[in-house]
Amino acid sequence: MRTHSLLAALLAAAAHTVSAQSVALSGVAGNKALVTIDGSAPRFLSPGQSHQGVTLLSTQGDSATVSVNGQRQILRVGDAPVSVRRGAGPASAGPTRIVLTADGQGHFMPTGQINGRSVQFMVDTGASQVVMSESDARRINLKFEQGQPVRVSTANGMATGYRVVLSSVRVGEVQVYEVAAIVLPQAMPYILLGNSFLTRFQMQRNNDQMTLERRF
């Protein structure tokens, strides 16, 4: 009897892990989205905010872009709920290693992409997140004004920035999804590749070479 009960419990748990999660967009108010998850009461989410595995990335008109269990989805008001299998996540196949070589000043300056747009990075292990200027954000068509306003300390004193979630960040052949970032008003010569990206990797440095091995 105990063996049968244990088997039933394991089967039930397995069924839960592959069950689908239902997400619908009930409305949009400014940069907030009114989201209904698994038929529960609608809940407002701000860009970067998560609830029950659903993260709001951005809103535009009567639509919202969300990440559901790691998968990017576009929802529209009035459409049928989107069903996403739990535990599916984005595909993890493909390259998992990045090898960088320092420049003459000892900096690692890889080119890369944010949301499919080409950018110039500088690796900065002292930055908690990816950090970019408003001019770079506009150039790559990032709707940073829809993000969460935050006060940040800079070399020139306090400034108001915007906290956003980048749909994808690519360096070399390796792409990472849903990366936190801060957009600042002052000009910057490059985009800081901070720990919201770097902590996804095991990092090793040997002289002028840095190797990033994907952890998750």
TIBASE-204439 format. One record per residue: residue number from 0; x, y, z negated of N, C-alpha, C in turn. Coordinates in nm, 3 decimals. Example, Ala and Ser with C-alpha at 12.3 -4.5 7.8 and 13.67 -1.06 7.14 Angstrom:
residues 2
seq  n.east  n.north  n.up  ca.east  ca.north  ca.up  c.east  c.north  c.up
0  1.319  -0.569  -0.780  1.230  -0.450  -0.780  1.320  -0.330  -0.780
1  1.285  -0.225  -0.708  1.367  -0.106  -0.714  1.290  0.003  -0.787
***
This chain:
residues 216
seq  n.east  n.north  n.up  ca.east  ca.north  ca.up  c.east  c.north  c.up
0  0.084  -0.120  0.000  0.000  0.000  0.000  0.088  0.125  0.000
1  0.194  0.123  -0.083  0.281  0.240  -0.088  0.350  0.262  0.045
2  0.392  0.151  0.111  0.458  0.163  0.240  0.364  0.225  0.342
3  0.237  0.178  0.339  0.138  0.232  0.432  0.114  0.381  0.407
4  0.107  0.420  0.279  0.083  0.561  0.245  0.200  0.648  0.290
5  0.323  0.596  0.270  0.441  0.672  0.310  0.444  0.689  0.461
6  0.410  0.583  0.534  0.407  0.591  0.680  0.305  0.692  0.727
7  0.187  0.691  0.663  0.083  0.786  0.700  0.128  0.929  0.676
8  0.198  0.951  0.565  0.246  1.085  0.533  0.350  1.132  0.635
9  0.439  1.041  0.675  0.541  1.076  0.773  0.478  1.108  0.908
10  0.378  1.031  0.947  0.310  1.056  1.073  0.238  1.190  1.070
11  0.178  1.222  0.955  0.109  1.350  0.941  0.206  1.465  0.951
12  0.323  1.448  0.888  0.425  1.553  0.894  0.476  1.572  1.036
13  0.496  1.460  1.106  0.543  1.468  1.244  0.440  1.536  1.333
14  0.313  1.505  1.310  0.207  1.567  1.389  0.205  1.717  1.366
15  0.233  1.758  1.242  0.233  1.902  1.211  0.346  1.975  1.284
16  0.462  1.911  1.294  0.578  1.978  1.354  0.559  1.998  1.503
17  0.476  1.917  1.570  0.457  1.934  1.713  0.323  1.998  1.744
18  0.246  2.038  1.641  0.118  2.102  1.666  0.140  2.240  1.724
19  0.035  2.296  1.781  0.047  2.425  1.848  0.002  2.537  1.756
20  0.063  2.653  1.775  0.025  2.773  1.702  -0.046  2.866  1.799
21  -0.162  2.917  1.757  -0.245  3.003  1.842  -0.224  3.149  1.802
22  -0.196  3.234  1.902  -0.172  3.376  1.877  -0.250  3.458  1.978
23  -0.324  3.559  1.930  -0.402  3.646  2.018  -0.383  3.791  1.977
24  -0.397  3.881  2.074  -0.385  4.024  2.049  -0.526  4.083  2.040
25  -0.560  4.133  1.921  -0.693  4.189  1.900  -0.700  4.338  1.929
26  -0.584  4.408  1.922  -0.584  4.551  1.949  -0.445  4.609  1.936
27  -0.429  4.733  1.983  -0.302  4.805  1.975  -0.330  4.945  1.922
28  -0.254  4.987  1.821  -0.268  5.121  1.764  -0.130  5.184  1.758
29  -0.099  5.272  1.853  0.035  5.330  1.859  0.137  5.223  1.891
30  0.237  5.208  1.802  0.337  5.104  1.823  0.307  4.978  1.743
31  0.188  4.972  1.682  0.150  4.855  1.604  0.054  4.767  1.683
32  0.062  4.637  1.658  -0.025  4.541  1.725  -0.110  4.468  1.621
33  -0.237  4.453  1.651  -0.328  4.379  1.565  -0.334  4.235  1.617
34  -0.269  4.147  1.544  -0.247  4.010  1.590  -0.330  3.912  1.508
35  -0.391  3.816  1.577  -0.465  3.708  1.512  -0.386  3.579  1.529
36  -0.349  3.516  1.418  -0.267  3.395  1.420  -0.348  3.278  1.367
37  -0.362  3.174  1.449  -0.435  3.052  1.410  -0.575  3.083  1.358
38  -0.640  3.183  1.419  -0.778  3.213  1.383  -0.797  3.283  1.251
39  -0.688  3.322  1.185  -0.699  3.390  1.056  -0.738  3.536  1.079
40  -0.757  3.611  0.969  -0.794  3.752  0.979  -0.685  3.829  1.054
41  -0.722  3.921  1.145  -0.623  3.998  1.220  -0.530  4.075  1.126
42  -0.404  4.090  1.168  -0.303  4.156  1.085  -0.221  4.250  1.173
43  -0.200  4.374  1.124  -0.117  4.469  1.196  0.031  4.435  1.175
44  0.108  4.435  1.286  0.252  4.418  1.279  0.319  4.536  1.346
45  0.427  4.585  1.286  0.511  4.688  1.345  0.627  4.621  1.418
46  0.690  4.690  1.516  0.804  4.630  1.586  0.912  4.581  1.489
47  0.953  4.455  1.507  1.052  4.394  1.420  0.992  4.320  1.302
48  0.862  4.341  1.274  0.797  4.276  1.161  0.748  4.137  1.201
49  0.756  4.042  1.107  0.716  3.903  1.134  0.609  3.857  1.037
50  0.527  3.762  1.083  0.426  3.698  0.998  0.396  3.561  1.055
51  0.413  3.457  0.973  0.384  3.319  1.010  0.455  3.279  1.141
52  0.581  3.319  1.154  0.659  3.279  1.270  0.639  3.365  1.393
53  0.556  3.471  1.381  0.530  3.560  1.494  0.598  3.695  1.466
54  0.685  3.741  1.557  0.755  3.868  1.543  0.713  3.962  1.655
55  0.669  4.083  1.619  0.635  4.182  1.721  0.762  4.247  1.774
56  0.783  4.244  1.906  0.899  4.305  1.967  0.869  4.447  2.016
57  0.754  4.464  2.084  0.719  4.596  2.135  0.573  4.596  2.178
58  0.518  4.717  2.198  0.384  4.734  2.253  0.391  4.828  2.372
59  0.297  4.812  2.463  0.287  4.901  2.577  0.145  4.894  2.631
60  0.073  5.008  2.620  -0.066  5.010  2.665  -0.150  4.915  2.583
61  -0.220  4.822  2.652  -0.303  4.724  2.583  -0.235  4.588  2.574
62  -0.101  4.587  2.579  -0.026  4.461  2.570  0.080  4.470  2.462
63  0.127  4.355  2.420  0.232  4.347  2.319  0.324  4.230  2.354
64  0.453  4.251  2.331  0.551  4.144  2.350  0.590  4.091  2.213
65  0.575  3.961  2.195  0.603  3.899  2.066  0.697  3.781  2.085
66  0.758  3.741  1.974  0.834  3.616  1.969  0.757  3.520  1.881
67  0.719  3.406  1.937  0.643  3.306  1.864  0.731  3.183  1.845
68  0.777  3.162  1.721  0.868  3.051  1.693  0.988  3.052  1.787
69  1.039  3.174  1.816  1.157  3.186  1.900  1.130  3.198  2.048
70  1.003  3.188  2.090  0.970  3.199  2.230  0.905  3.334  2.259
71  0.951  3.401  2.364  0.900  3.533  2.399  0.769  3.519  2.476
72  0.667  3.593  2.432  0.536  3.587  2.495  0.482  3.730  2.512
73  0.404  3.752  2.618  0.335  3.879  2.638  0.186  3.857  2.616
74  0.128  3.930  2.521  -0.014  3.919  2.488  -0.087  4.042  2.539
75  -0.213  4.023  2.579  -0.296  4.136  2.623  -0.429  4.132  2.550
76  -0.479  4.250  2.518  -0.607  4.260  2.448  -0.717  4.197  2.534
77  -0.794  4.108  2.474  -0.904  4.045  2.545  -0.871  3.913  2.609
78  -0.741  3.883  2.624  -0.702  3.754  2.683  -0.724  3.641  2.583
79  -0.733  3.520  2.635  -0.745  3.403  2.550  -0.617  3.387  2.466
80  -0.626  3.329  2.347  -0.506  3.310  2.263  -0.399  3.229  2.335
81  -0.275  3.267  2.310  -0.161  3.192  2.363  -0.128  3.080  2.265
82  -0.107  2.961  2.317  -0.076  2.846  2.233  0.070  2.807  2.254
83  0.147  2.804  2.143  0.289  2.771  2.149  0.316  2.656  2.054
84  0.382  2.553  2.104  0.411  2.436  2.021  0.508  2.475  1.911
85  0.475  2.438  1.788  0.562  2.468  1.674  0.696  2.395  1.689
86  0.802  2.466  1.651  0.934  2.403  1.653  0.996  2.394  1.790
87  0.926  2.452  1.893  0.981  2.442  2.028  1.106  2.527  2.041
88  1.093  2.658  2.009  1.208  2.748  2.013  1.259  2.766  2.155
89  1.347  2.863  2.179  1.406  2.882  2.310  1.503  2.770  2.342
90  1.523  2.747  2.469  1.614  2.640  2.511  1.754  2.669  2.459
91  1.819  2.567  2.405  1.953  2.585  2.351  2.060  2.528  2.442
92  2.018  2.473  2.558  2.114  2.417  2.651  2.196  2.529  2.713
93  2.315  2.493  2.762  2.398  2.592  2.827  2.524  2.619  2.747
94  2.606  2.713  2.795  2.732  2.743  2.728  2.711  2.789  2.585
95  2.803  2.752  2.496  2.792  2.788  2.354  2.918  2.855  2.301
96  3.016  2.881  2.387  3.142  2.937  2.340  3.177  3.064  2.416
97  3.224  3.162  2.340  3.272  3.288  2.397  3.419  3.305  2.356
98  3.505  3.331  2.453  3.646  3.355  2.425  3.679  3.497  2.468
99  3.727  3.578  2.372  3.758  3.718  2.398  3.906  3.744  2.377
100  3.961  3.837  2.455  4.100  3.878  2.441  4.106  4.026  2.405
101  4.187  4.060  2.304  4.196  4.198  2.257  4.265  4.286  2.360
102  4.226  4.415  2.359  4.294  4.510  2.447  4.424  4.556  2.381
103  4.491  4.655  2.440  4.619  4.701  2.390  4.613  4.762  2.251
104  4.493  4.805  2.207  4.477  4.863  2.074  4.423  4.763  1.972
105  4.411  4.637  2.015  4.363  4.534  1.924  4.213  4.522  1.915
106  4.140  4.593  2.001  3.994  4.587  2.000  3.944  4.482  2.099
107  3.830  4.421  2.066  3.765  4.326  2.157  3.651  4.400  2.225
108  3.660  4.418  2.356  3.569  4.505  2.430  3.502  4.428  2.544
109  3.417  4.332  2.513  3.354  4.256  2.622  3.242  4.335  2.689
110  3.228  4.315  2.819  3.106  4.361  2.885  2.998  4.257  2.859
111  2.874  4.296  2.874  2.765  4.203  2.849  2.633  4.260  2.898
112  2.524  4.206  2.847  2.391  4.250  2.886  2.300  4.258  2.764
113  2.212  4.357  2.766  2.103  4.365  2.669  1.973  4.369  2.749
114  1.886  4.276  2.721  1.758  4.265  2.794  1.781  4.265  2.946
115  1.891  4.202  2.988  1.921  4.189  3.131  1.993  4.307  3.191
116  2.021  4.413  3.114  2.090  4.532  3.165  2.236  4.532  3.120
117  2.327  4.570  3.210  2.471  4.567  3.182  2.510  4.674  3.081
118  2.595  4.636  2.985  2.641  4.729  2.880  2.787  4.700  2.848
119  2.849  4.794  2.776  2.987  4.779  2.728  2.983  4.765  2.576
120  3.032  4.654  2.526  3.034  4.628  2.382  3.173  4.654  2.324
121  3.176  4.675  2.192  3.298  4.663  2.113  3.262  4.580  1.990
122  3.333  4.471  1.968  3.306  4.386  1.852  3.338  4.462  1.725
123  3.242  4.465  1.632  3.260  4.537  1.505  3.202  4.452  1.392
124  3.290  4.381  1.322  3.244  4.295  1.212  3.198  4.376  1.092
125  3.224  4.507  1.092  3.179  4.592  0.982  3.040  4.647  1.002
126  2.982  4.626  1.120  2.847  4.673  1.149  2.747  4.561  1.120
127  2.645  4.590  1.041  2.548  4.486  1.003  2.462  4.445  1.121
128  2.445  4.535  1.218  2.359  4.506  1.332  2.426  4.556  1.460
129  2.366  4.525  1.572  2.406  4.588  1.697  2.366  4.736  1.687
130  2.458  4.826  1.725  2.433  4.970  1.712  2.460  5.036  1.847
131  2.365  5.118  1.892  2.381  5.188  2.019  2.328  5.330  2.010
132  2.366  5.413  2.106  2.318  5.550  2.112  2.183  5.556  2.183
133  2.113  5.667  2.162  1.986  5.685  2.232  2.006  5.690  2.383
134  2.118  5.749  2.427  2.143  5.757  2.572  2.159  5.618  2.633
135  2.232  5.529  2.562  2.244  5.391  2.611  2.109  5.321  2.609
136  2.031  5.344  2.503  1.898  5.282  2.492  1.809  5.324  2.608
137  1.814  5.454  2.643  1.732  5.501  2.756  1.781  5.442  2.887
138  1.913  5.431  2.901  1.969  5.378  3.026  1.924  5.236  3.053
139  1.910  5.155  2.946  1.866  5.016  2.965  1.714  5.003  2.949
140  1.645  5.118  2.944  1.498  5.121  2.936  1.445  5.054  2.811
141  1.513  5.078  2.699  1.469  5.024  2.570  1.375  5.125  2.504
142  1.254  5.083  2.472  1.153  5.172  2.413  1.179  5.185  2.262
143  1.291  5.249  2.229  1.332  5.253  2.088  1.240  5.339  2.003
144  1.170  5.436  2.064  1.081  5.522  1.987  0.967  5.442  1.923
145  0.941  5.323  1.976  0.837  5.238  1.920  0.888  5.155  1.803
146  1.017  5.167  1.774  1.076  5.093  1.662  1.046  5.160  1.529
147  1.105  5.106  1.425  1.084  5.158  1.290  1.187  5.266  1.258
148  1.144  5.391  1.228  1.240  5.496  1.193  1.312  5.462  1.063
149  1.444  5.484  1.060  1.524  5.458  0.941  1.625  5.570  0.925
150  1.661  5.600  0.800  1.767  5.696  0.770  1.897  5.620  0.754
151  1.999  5.663  0.826  2.127  5.592  0.822  2.239  5.693  0.796
152  2.345  5.646  0.733  2.461  5.728  0.705  2.562  5.712  0.817
153  2.603  5.823  0.876  2.701  5.821  0.984  2.821  5.907  0.946
154  2.921  5.910  1.033  3.040  5.990  1.006  3.007  6.139  1.000
155  2.896  6.177  1.063  2.854  6.318  1.065  2.743  6.345  0.964
156  2.722  6.254  0.870  2.618  6.273  0.770  2.497  6.183  0.796
157  2.386  6.214  0.733  2.264  6.134  0.748  2.196  6.165  0.881
158  2.138  6.062  0.940  2.067  6.078  1.067  1.949  5.982  1.069
159  1.853  6.012  1.154  1.737  5.924  1.171  1.759  5.835  1.292
160  1.757  5.706  1.269  1.769  5.610  1.378  1.642  5.529  1.390
161  1.646  5.430  1.478  1.530  5.343  1.498  1.575  5.197  1.492
162  1.505  5.119  1.410  1.533  4.976  1.402  1.446  4.905  1.505
163  1.510  4.825  1.591  1.440  4.754  1.697  1.488  4.609  1.700
164  1.420  4.527  1.779  1.461  4.389  1.802  1.485  4.374  1.951
165  1.608  4.338  1.989  1.644  4.318  2.129  1.599  4.179  2.174
166  1.533  4.173  2.287  1.484  4.044  2.335  1.598  3.947  2.362
167  1.708  3.997  2.419  1.822  3.910  2.447  1.951  3.991  2.450
168  2.059  3.926  2.406  2.195  3.983  2.414  2.284  3.876  2.476
169  2.354  3.915  2.580  2.438  3.818  2.652  2.582  3.867  2.655
170  2.674  3.778  2.621  2.817  3.804  2.633  2.876  3.684  2.707
171  2.943  3.709  2.817  2.991  3.599  2.899  2.875  3.517  2.951
172  2.879  3.387  2.928  2.772  3.298  2.973  2.676  3.262  2.861
173  2.695  3.321  2.743  2.615  3.284  2.625  2.512  3.393  2.597
174  2.388  3.351  2.581  2.278  3.444  2.555  2.211  3.410  2.423
175  2.183  3.515  2.343  2.118  3.501  2.213  1.989  3.582  2.217
176  1.885  3.530  2.153  1.753  3.595  2.157  1.717  3.658  2.023
177  1.632  3.761  2.030  1.576  3.828  1.912  1.687  3.877  1.818
178  1.758  3.979  1.861  1.873  4.032  1.787  1.838  4.171  1.732
179  1.854  4.189  1.601  1.824  4.318  1.539  1.926  4.423  1.581
180  1.877  4.548  1.598  1.965  4.656  1.642  1.917  4.788  1.583
181  2.009  4.886  1.581  1.979  5.022  1.539  2.016  5.116  1.653
182  1.926  5.208  1.684  1.952  5.311  1.785  1.975  5.443  1.713
183  2.090  5.508  1.740  2.127  5.633  1.674  2.125  5.751  1.772
184  2.099  5.872  1.722  2.090  5.987  1.813  2.223  6.033  1.871
185  2.334  6.012  1.800  2.461  6.066  1.848  2.520  5.981  1.961
186  2.602  6.047  2.044  2.666  5.979  2.157  2.768  5.878  2.106
187  2.780  5.767  2.178  2.877  5.663  2.145  2.941  5.615  2.275
188  3.073  5.588  2.274  3.139  5.544  2.398  3.108  5.400  2.436
189  3.054  5.323  2.343  3.023  5.183  2.367  2.919  5.139  2.264
190  2.869  5.019  2.280  2.770  4.963  2.189  2.842  4.870  2.091
191  2.819  4.891  1.962  2.883  4.806  1.861  2.814  4.671  1.856
192  2.892  4.565  1.874  2.839  4.428  1.866  2.857  4.381  1.722
193  2.754  4.403  1.641  2.762  4.378  1.498  2.715  4.240  1.456
194  2.694  4.227  1.325  2.672  4.094  1.267  2.536  4.033  1.296
195  2.438  4.110  1.340  2.311  4.047  1.379  2.332  3.956  1.499
196  2.438  3.980  1.576  2.479  3.890  1.684  2.588  3.795  1.639
197  2.691  3.848  1.572  2.810  3.768  1.540  2.782  3.655  1.444
198  2.686  3.672  1.351  2.661  3.565  1.253  2.593  3.444  1.315
199  2.553  3.454  1.441  2.502  3.336  1.511  2.614  3.242  1.554
200  2.740  3.286  1.529  2.857  3.211  1.577  2.955  3.183  1.464
201  3.032  3.077  1.483  3.150  3.051  1.401  3.265  3.126  1.467
202  3.330  3.216  1.395  3.429  3.305  1.455  3.569  3.266  1.411
203  3.659  3.253  1.507  3.800  3.225  1.478  3.886  3.321  1.558
204  3.995  3.368  1.495  4.087  3.457  1.565  4.228  3.401  1.557
205  4.294  3.402  1.672  4.432  3.355  1.680  4.511  3.457  1.762
206  4.589  3.539  1.690  4.664  3.648  1.753  4.568  3.743  1.825
207  4.580  3.755  1.957  4.495  3.849  2.030  4.373  3.782  2.092
208  4.340  3.664  2.045  4.226  3.591  2.102  4.122  3.562  1.994
209  3.997  3.586  2.026  3.886  3.555  1.936  3.792  3.455  2.006
210  3.756  3.350  1.931  3.665  3.249  1.983  3.538  3.249  1.900
211  3.425  3.260  1.966  3.293  3.255  1.901  3.224  3.125  1.946
212  3.195  3.039  1.848  3.131  2.910  1.876  2.989  2.915  1.822
213  2.892  2.895  1.909  2.751  2.909  1.874  2.713  2.814  1.760
214  2.650  2.870  1.653  2.604  2.789  1.540  2.457  2.756  1.553
215  2.376  2.850  1.599  2.232  2.828  1.616  2.179  2.929  1.716
***
